Amino acid sequence: MSKEVKLTPEQEKELIKIAAEIEAEAIAMKVDYNENPSEESGSVVYIHQESSLLEDEDEELGNQALVSSTQLLAKELKKQKKKGDKK
């Protein structure tokens, strides 16, 4: 049921032009951010009151914190799988 849609040569040129403009804008944005970093990056880290991070300043955040919902879901699925294997 899949029907291939072919672009005309003009459409292909326009698509290439738009993709190049998007890439150029992304590069410009990255350069601008590197030169003028934002004080409000949007990243928020929550630390539980009983976290070992509060006791040890040398402990790396990445070893304790889950930095994305994807990592949180993966950890939860792994935990559930282990519980299922024990039954």
Distance bins in CASP14 RR format, pairs under 12 A and 6 or more apart:
PFRMAT RR
TARGET T0000
AUTHOR 0000-0000-0000
RMODE 2
METHOD distances of the structure
MODEL  1
5 11 0 0 0 0 1 0 0 0 0 0 0
6 12 0 0 0 0 1 0 0 0 0 0 0
7 13 0 0 0 0 1 0 0 0 0 0 0
7 14 0 0 0 0 1 0 0 0 0 0 0
7 15 1 0 0 1 0 0 0 0 0 0 0
7 16 0 0 0 0 0 1 0 0 0 0 0
8 14 0 0 0 0 1 0 0 0 0 0 0
8 15 0 0 0 0 0 1 0 0 0 0 0
9 15 0 0 0 0 0 1 0 0 0 0 0
9 16 0 0 0 0 0 1 0 0 0 0 0
10 16 0 0 0 0 0 1 0 0 0 0 0
10 17 0 0 0 0 0 1 0 0 0 0 0
11 17 0 0 0 0 0 1 0 0 0 0 0
11 18 0 0 0 0 0 1 0 0 0 0 0
12 18 0 0 0 0 0 1 0 0 0 0 0
12 19 0 0 0 0 0 1 0 0 0 0 0
13 19 0 0 0 0 0 1 0 0 0 0 0
13 20 0 0 0 0 0 1 0 0 0 0 0
14 20 0 0 0 0 0 1 0 0 0 0 0
14 21 0 0 0 0 0 1 0 0 0 0 0
15 21 0 0 0 0 0 1 0 0 0 0 0
15 22 0 0 0 0 0 1 0 0 0 0 0
16 22 0 0 0 0 0 1 0 0 0 0 0
16 23 0 0 0 0 0 1 0 0 0 0 0
17 23 0 0 0 0 0 1 0 0 0 0 0
17 24 0 0 0 0 0 1 0 0 0 0 0
18 24 0 0 0 0 0 1 0 0 0 0 0
18 25 0 0 0 0 0 1 0 0 0 0 0
19 25 0 0 0 0 0 1 0 0 0 0 0
19 26 0 0 0 0 0 1 0 0 0 0 0
20 26 0 0 0 0 0 1 0 0 0 0 0
20 27 0 0 0 0 0 1 0 0 0 0 0
21 27 0 0 0 0 0 1 0 0 0 0 0
21 28 0 0 0 0 0 1 0 0 0 0 0
22 28 0 0 0 0 0 1 0 0 0 0 0
22 29 0 0 0 0 0 1 0 0 0 0 0
23 29 0 0 0 0 0 1 0 0 0 0 0
23 30 0 0 0 0 0 1 0 0 0 0 0
24 30 0 0 0 0 0 1 0 0 0 0 0
24 31 0 0 0 0 0 1 0 0 0 0 0
25 31 0 0 0 0 0 1 0 0 0 0 0
25 32 0 0 0 0 0 1 0 0 0 0 0
26 32 0 0 0 0 0 1 0 0 0 0 0
26 33 0 0 0 0 0 1 0 0 0 0 0
27 33 0 0 0 0 0 1 0 0 0 0 0
27 34 0 0 0 0 0 1 0 0 0 0 0
28 34 0 0 0 0 0 1 0 0 0 0 0
28 35 0 0 0 0 0 1 0 0 0 0 0
29 35 0 0 0 0 0 1 0 0 0 0 0
29 36 0 0 0 0 0 1 0 0 0 0 0
29 38 0 0 0 0 0 1 0 0 0 0 0
30 36 0 0 0 0 0 1 0 0 0 0 0
30 37 0 0 0 0 0 1 0 0 0 0 0
31 37 0 0 0 0 0 1 0 0 0 0 0
32 38 0 0 0 0 0 1 0 0 0 0 0
33 39 0 0 0 0 0 1 0 0 0 0 0
33 41 0 0 0 0 1 0 0 0 0 0 0
43 61 0 0 0 0 0 1 0 0 0 0 0
43 65 0 0 0 0 0 1 0 0 0 0 0
43 67 0 0 0 0 1 0 0 0 0 0 0
43 68 0 0 0 0 0 1 0 0 0 0 0
44 65 0 0 0 0 0 1 0 0 0 0 0
44 67 0 0 0 0 0 1 0 0 0 0 0
44 68 0 0 0 0 0 1 0 0 0 0 0
45 51 0 0 0 0 0 1 0 0 0 0 0
45 53 0 0 0 0 1 0 0 0 0 0 0
45 61 1 0 0 1 0 0 0 0 0 0 0
45 62 0 0 0 0 1 0 0 0 0 0 0
45 64 0 0 0 0 0 1 0 0 0 0 0
45 65 1 0 0 1 0 0 0 0 0 0 0
45 66 0 0 0 0 1 0 0 0 0 0 0
45 67 1 0 0 1 0 0 0 0 0 0 0
45 68 0 0 0 0 0 1 0 0 0 0 0
46 53 0 0 0 0 0 1 0 0 0 0 0
46 61 0 0 0 0 0 1 0 0 0 0 0
46 64 0 0 0 0 0 1 0 0 0 0 0
46 65 0 0 0 0 1 0 0 0 0 0 0
46 66 0 0 0 0 1 0 0 0 0 0 0
46 67 0 0 0 0 0 1 0 0 0 0 0
46 72 0 0 0 0 0 1 0 0 0 0 0
47 53 1 0 1 0 0 0 0 0 0 0 0
47 54 1 0 0 1 0 0 0 0 0 0 0
47 55 0 0 0 0 0 1 0 0 0 0 0
47 59 0 0 0 0 0 1 0 0 0 0 0
47 61 0 0 0 0 1 0 0 0 0 0 0
47 62 0 0 0 0 0 1 0 0 0 0 0
47 64 0 0 0 0 1 0 0 0 0 0 0
47 65 1 0 0 1 0 0 0 0 0 0 0
47 66 0 0 0 0 0 1 0 0 0 0 0
48 54 0 0 0 0 1 0 0 0 0 0 0
48 64 0 0 0 0 1 0 0 0 0 0 0
48 65 0 0 0 0 1 0 0 0 0 0 0
48 66 0 0 0 0 0 1 0 0 0 0 0
49 55 0 0 0 0 0 1 0 0 0 0 0
50 64 0 0 0 0 0 1 0 0 0 0 0
51 59 0 0 0 0 1 0 0 0 0 0 0
51 61 0 0 0 0 1 0 0 0 0 0 0
51 62 0 0 0 0 0 1 0 0 0 0 0
51 63 0 0 0 0 0 1 0 0 0 0 0
51 64 1 0 0 1 0 0 0 0 0 0 0
51 65 0 0 0 0 1 0 0 0 0 0 0
52 58 0 0 0 0 0 1 0 0 0 0 0
52 59 1 0 0 1 0 0 0 0 0 0 0
52 60 0 0 0 0 0 1 0 0 0 0 0
52 61 0 0 0 0 0 1 0 0 0 0 0
52 63 0 0 0 0 1 0 0 0 0 0 0
52 64 1 0 0 1 0 0 0 0 0 0 0
52 65 0 0 0 0 0 1 0 0 0 0 0
53 59 1 0 1 0 0 0 0 0 0 0 0
53 60 0 0 0 0 1 0 0 0 0 0 0
53 61 1 0 0 1 0 0 0 0 0 0 0
53 62 0 0 0 0 1 0 0 0 0 0 0
53 63 0 0 0 0 1 0 0 0 0 0 0
53 64 1 0 1 0 0 0 0 0 0 0 0
53 65 1 0 0 1 0 0 0 0 0 0 0
54 61 0 0 0 0 0 1 0 0 0 0 0
54 64 0 0 0 0 0 1 0 0 0 0 0
55 64 0 0 0 0 0 1 0 0 0 0 0
56 63 0 0 0 0 0 1 0 0 0 0 0
56 64 0 0 0 0 1 0 0 0 0 0 0
59 65 0 0 0 0 0 1 0 0 0 0 0
60 67 0 0 0 0 0 1 0 0 0 0 0
61 67 0 0 0 0 1 0 0 0 0 0 0
62 68 0 0 0 0 0 1 0 0 0 0 0
62 71 0 0 0 0 1 0 0 0 0 0 0
64 71 0 0 0 0 0 1 0 0 0 0 0
65 71 0 0 0 0 1 0 0 0 0 0 0
65 72 0 0 0 0 0 1 0 0 0 0 0
65 75 0 0 0 0 0 1 0 0 0 0 0
66 72 1 0 1 0 0 0 0 0 0 0 0
66 73 0 0 0 0 1 0 0 0 0 0 0
66 74 0 0 0 0 1 0 0 0 0 0 0
66 75 1 0 0 1 0 0 0 0 0 0 0
66 76 0 0 0 0 1 0 0 0 0 0 0
67 74 0 0 0 0 0 1 0 0 0 0 0
67 75 0 0 0 0 0 1 0 0 0 0 0
68 74 0 0 0 0 1 0 0 0 0 0 0
68 75 0 0 0 0 0 1 0 0 0 0 0
69 75 0 0 0 0 0 1 0 0 0 0 0
69 76 0 0 0 0 0 1 0 0 0 0 0
70 76 0 0 0 0 0 1 0 0 0 0 0
70 77 0 0 0 0 0 1 0 0 0 0 0
71 77 0 0 0 0 0 1 0 0 0 0 0
71 78 0 0 0 0 0 1 0 0 0 0 0
72 78 0 0 0 0 0 1 0 0 0 0 0
72 79 0 0 0 0 0 1 0 0 0 0 0
73 79 0 0 0 0 0 1 0 0 0 0 0
73 80 0 0 0 0 0 1 0 0 0 0 0
74 80 0 0 0 0 0 1 0 0 0 0 0
74 81 0 0 0 0 0 1 0 0 0 0 0
75 81 0 0 0 0 0 1 0 0 0 0 0
75 82 0 0 0 0 0 1 0 0 0 0 0
76 82 0 0 0 0 0 1 0 0 0 0 0
76 83 0 0 0 0 0 1 0 0 0 0 0
77 83 0 0 0 0 0 1 0 0 0 0 0
77 84 0 0 0 0 0 1 0 0 0 0 0
78 84 0 0 0 0 0 1 0 0 0 0 0
78 85 0 0 0 0 0 1 0 0 0 0 0
79 85 0 0 0 0 0 1 0 0 0 0 0
79 86 0 0 0 0 0 1 0 0 0 0 0
80 86 0 0 0 0 0 1 0 0 0 0 0
80 87 0 0 0 0 0 1 0 0 0 0 0
81 87 0 0 0 0 0 1 0 0 0 0 0
END
